[in-house]
Amino acid sequence: MFLPDLHIHTPFCGHAGGEMEDYVAAARRLGMPEMGFADHLPLFHITDPSLTMRREDLPAYVEKVRQLQAANPGFPIRLGIEADFIAPHLDDVAKALASHPFDYVYGSVHFIGDWGIDQSRFKYEFERRDINEVYELYFQHVAAAARTGLFDIMTHLDVVKKYGHCPTKDMSDVYNGVGEALAKSNVAIELNSSGLRKPVHEIYPGLELLKIMRAHGVPIAFGSDAHKPAQVGQDFNLLLKHARAAGYTDYLTFAGRERVPWQL
């Protein structure tokens, strides 16, 4: 049985291609037990339709998922969303999340202040900063996001490495702090295969970090971060090996913001 893919984007976000029906068809061809759309919630600190859906499109996104659910009886299609952690706008995020019956909410850290850390147009910023301080600040944001209680899963946990920038000192204390925050906040993490398609060519999170998460009892979910139908379930064989190498024996899906456990 193929693992379920919970992290699938749509054209609503402005940077994904293909029809939503094509993503569903791809998941069904692979024999997934279920799938989930998790497109980008609108941002509240900036307006950029190339990064997230527009605020007025959120109801249409929800309605489209509902239509696909009705058109595919017997095949669970979950309504997820990916919401950015932007500290000054947590009330806006909370209101948006409460406005629709999401099955799960991904939390993501794409910004440190005004710096979009995973945007290629701003990657020069890595050369201007101390990489160890960047990692420490990024993971402080991840831990703070977990503590908000807004998110069920933190996605691409170490996306800060996207362009191949790695710390030059031991980060185990930082990683353990994140693991403790996630465990205490009852937040899962995602094994995300999209890092294999990025300059770093690594799964998010890396094995060292994943083992630390396992040691803290932080559960996992699986996502491709697909932005085109051909990426649905991509490299999930490697995600499975990665999970087992870290000692995981089970994983989660979600329905109605409730955890559903599965055996690996």
C-alpha positions, -999 to +999 in steps of 0.1 A: +000+000+000+013+034-010+018+060+017-007+089+017+004+123+005-009+151+026+010+180+011-004+188-024-007+223-038-031+237-064-031+265-090-048+287-064-014+295-049-001+311-081+030+289-085+016+254-091+004+239-123-022+214-134-058+209-126-068+197-091-085+167-108-051+157-122-036+156-087-064+133-075-060+111-105-022+108-098-028+098-062-054+072-072-031+057-098-004+052-072-029+034-049-028+058-021-052+051+008-060+088+009-046+122-001-048+158+011-046+192-005-027+217+016-024+249-004-009+282+009-032+302+032-031+339+022-003+359+038-013+389+059+019+408+061+023+412+023+003+407-008+020+385-034-002+363-056+029+344-067+034+330-032+000+322-018-037+323-028-055+356-026-076+361+004-108+362-017-099+328-032-099+308+001-136+300+000-133+289-037-103+266-027-124+250+000-154+246-023-133+230-050-119+204-025-155+197-014-165+191-050-136+167-055-146+148-023-181+144-036-168+133-070-146+106-055-167+086-031-147+059-012-114+078-017-107+102+012-095+136+000-086+157+030-090+195+032-057+208+045-040+242+044-004+255+048-002+286+070+029+307+075+041+316+110+042+354+110+043+364+146+025+398+143-003+383+123-013+352+144-047+366+151-054+369+114-042+334+108-063+320+136-094+337+122-088+324+087-083+288+101-114+290+121-135+300+091-133+266+074-135+230+086-099+220+078-088+184+084-053+195+093-031+226+093+005+227+082+027+253+099+056+266+079+084+291+085+093+309+052+102+343+067+127+356+092+115+391+095+110+404+060+134+379+045+118+352+025+145+325+033+134+300+006+129+325-022+156+324-048+155+362-053+166+366-017+192+338-014+220+363-016+211+372+020+227+339+032+261+353+022+256+384+043+247+366+075+263+342+100+249+308+090+248+295+125+228+325+137+204+320+108+198+284+118+193+294+154+169+321+145+150+300+121+145+271+146+135+296+172+107+305+148+098+269+143+096+263+181+075+294+185+051+283+158+046+250+175+038+267+207+010+288+192-014+258+191-025+268+156-008+240+137-011+202+135+021+195+115+052+215+109+063+211+073+098+210+057+113+213+091+148+223+080+139+242+048+166+267+058+190+243+042+173+246+008+202+262-011+228+241+006+238+264+034+247+242+064+257+252+100+294+251+109+288+242+145+269+215+164+232+223+164+221+194+186+210+217+215+190+238+190+174+207+175+166+192+209+149+224+219+127+222+188+119+185+195+109+194+231+087+223+219+070+201+193+064+172+217+050+194+245+027+212+219+015+180+204+026+190+169+038+164+144+064+169+117+064+161+080+088+140+060+089+161+028+104+148-004+106+182-021+141+189-008+153+162-032+142+185-060+159+215-045+196+226-046+203+208-013+191+175-027+181+162+007+149+151+023+134+175+049+143+170+077+178+155+075+184+122+093+203+137+123+174+161+129+148+134+123+164+110+148+163+138+174+126+143+167+121+105+171+139+106+204+114+133+217+084+112+205+074+136+178+052+118+152+055+121+115+033+125+084+043+123+047+041+149+020+055+155-015+049+193-015+037+187-050+033+217-073+025+197-104+006+164-107+037+144-116+052+152-082+024+135-062+040+108-041+074+115-056+103+097-039+080+083-012+101+051-013+130+072+000+108+088+026+098+054+039+135+043+042+143+076+059+116+072+085+127+036+093+163+047+095+153+071+122+134+044+141+098+053+132+073+024+131+041+045+125+029+077+111-002+100+111-030+112+088-057+136+100-094+140+098-113+169+114-080+181+132-078+146+149-048+123+145-053+090+127-024+066+134-011+041+108+016+014+109+046+017+086 
